[in-house]
Amino acid sequence: MKRVLIVDDSATTRALIVATIEEMEGFETIEAPNGFEALKRLPQQRLDLIVTDINMPDINGLEIVHFVKHHPQYKSIPLIIVSTEGSEDDVKKGLDLGASAYVKKPFEPDVLRSTIRQIIKS
């Protein structure tokens, strides 16, 4: 079973991402309503993927990407940014920090699922 941490301060968006991922066989999801909670969950279980928004209170998604990619224990975990911040600069910044992919909101569920399949070849 592949574990995916969903980080977004919007409960509606988290629910949509959870529903999208749970339609895929062999995946389970864990939710975090903000960056602080996401970082608290990192040591609690093995994760195969993190899907994060950028704009959140306290710790934003870019800070999460930076932390994960610079931490020896977590740097191998792939990250997907799902955000309304979709300018070329935003996408470049996220990918430069180490995100594996960038999906712009609003997204089609099939786009997110195919992005996840490309990153996690199970």
C-alpha positions as CSV (number, residue, x, y, z in Angstrom):
1,M,0.0,0.0,0.0
2,K,1.4,3.4,-1.0
3,R,0.9,6.2,1.6
4,V,0.2,9.7,0.4
5,L,0.2,12.8,2.7
6,I,-2.2,15.5,1.5
7,V,-1.4,19.0,2.8
8,D,-3.9,21.7,2.1
9,D,-5.6,24.2,4.4
10,S,-8.9,23.9,2.4
11,A,-10.9,20.9,3.7
12,T,-12.8,20.9,0.3
13,T,-9.6,20.6,-1.7
14,R,-8.2,17.9,0.6
15,A,-11.4,15.9,0.2
16,L,-11.2,16.2,-3.6
17,I,-7.6,15.1,-3.6
18,V,-8.3,12.2,-1.2
19,A,-11.2,11.0,-3.3
20,T,-9.1,11.3,-6.5
21,I,-6.2,9.3,-5.0
22,E,-8.4,6.7,-3.2
23,E,-9.9,5.8,-6.6
24,M,-6.5,4.4,-7.4
25,E,-5.8,0.9,-6.3
26,G,-3.1,0.4,-3.7
27,F,-3.1,3.9,-2.3
28,E,-4.1,5.3,1.1
29,T,-4.1,8.9,2.2
30,I,-3.2,10.9,5.3
31,E,-4.4,14.5,5.7
32,A,-2.8,17.5,7.2
33,P,-4.7,20.9,7.3
34,N,-1.5,23.0,7.3
35,G,2.3,22.8,6.9
36,F,3.0,22.6,10.6
37,E,0.8,19.4,10.9
38,A,2.4,18.0,7.8
39,L,5.9,18.3,9.4
40,K,4.6,16.7,12.6
41,R,3.3,13.7,10.6
42,L,6.5,13.0,8.7
43,P,8.2,10.9,11.5
44,Q,4.9,9.1,12.3
45,Q,4.9,6.8,9.3
46,R,6.6,5.9,6.1
47,L,5.3,8.1,3.2
48,D,5.6,7.3,-0.5
49,L,4.4,10.8,-1.7
50,I,3.5,14.2,-0.4
51,V,0.9,16.3,-2.3
52,T,0.9,19.9,-1.0
53,D,-0.7,23.3,-1.7
54,I,1.6,26.4,-1.6
55,N,-0.6,29.1,0.1
56,M,-1.1,28.0,3.7
57,P,-0.8,29.7,7.0
58,D,2.2,29.1,9.2
59,I,4.4,26.9,6.9
60,N,3.7,27.1,3.2
61,G,4.1,24.4,0.6
62,L,7.4,25.7,-0.8
63,E,8.8,25.6,2.8
64,I,7.6,22.0,3.0
65,V,9.3,21.0,-0.2
66,H,12.5,22.7,0.9
67,F,12.5,21.0,4.3
68,V,11.8,17.5,2.9
69,K,14.4,17.8,0.2
70,H,17.1,19.0,2.6
71,H,16.4,16.4,5.3
72,P,18.4,13.2,5.0
73,Q,15.6,11.0,6.3
74,Y,12.9,12.4,4.0
75,K,14.7,13.6,0.9
76,S,13.7,10.6,-1.2
77,I,10.0,11.3,-0.8
78,P,8.6,12.7,-4.0
79,L,6.4,15.8,-3.8
80,I,3.7,17.1,-6.0
81,I,2.6,20.8,-5.7
82,V,-1.1,21.4,-6.4
83,S,-1.8,25.1,-6.3
84,T,-3.6,28.0,-7.8
85,E,-0.2,29.8,-8.0
86,G,0.4,28.7,-11.6
87,S,2.7,31.4,-13.1
88,E,5.9,30.1,-14.8
89,D,7.9,31.6,-11.9
90,D,5.9,29.7,-9.3
91,V,6.2,26.4,-11.2
92,K,9.9,26.9,-11.7
93,K,10.4,27.8,-8.1
94,G,8.6,24.7,-6.9
95,L,10.5,22.4,-9.3
96,D,13.8,24.0,-8.5
97,L,13.2,23.4,-4.8
98,G,12.8,19.7,-5.6
99,A,9.1,19.0,-6.3
100,S,8.6,16.2,-8.8
101,A,5.6,17.8,-10.4
102,Y,3.3,20.8,-10.3
103,V,-0.4,20.5,-11.0
104,K,-2.4,23.7,-11.3
105,K,-5.8,24.2,-9.6
106,P,-8.5,23.6,-10.6
107,F,-7.3,20.2,-11.8
108,E,-8.9,17.3,-13.5
109,P,-8.7,14.2,-11.3
110,D,-7.3,12.2,-14.3
111,V,-4.4,14.7,-14.5
112,L,-3.5,14.2,-10.9
113,R,-3.8,10.4,-11.1
114,S,-1.6,10.2,-14.1
115,T,1.0,12.5,-12.5
116,I,1.0,10.3,-9.4
117,R,1.4,7.1,-11.6
118,Q,4.4,8.7,-13.4
119,I,6.1,9.5,-10.1
120,I,5.3,6.3,-8.3
121,K,5.8,3.4,-10.6
122,S,4.4,0.7,-8.4
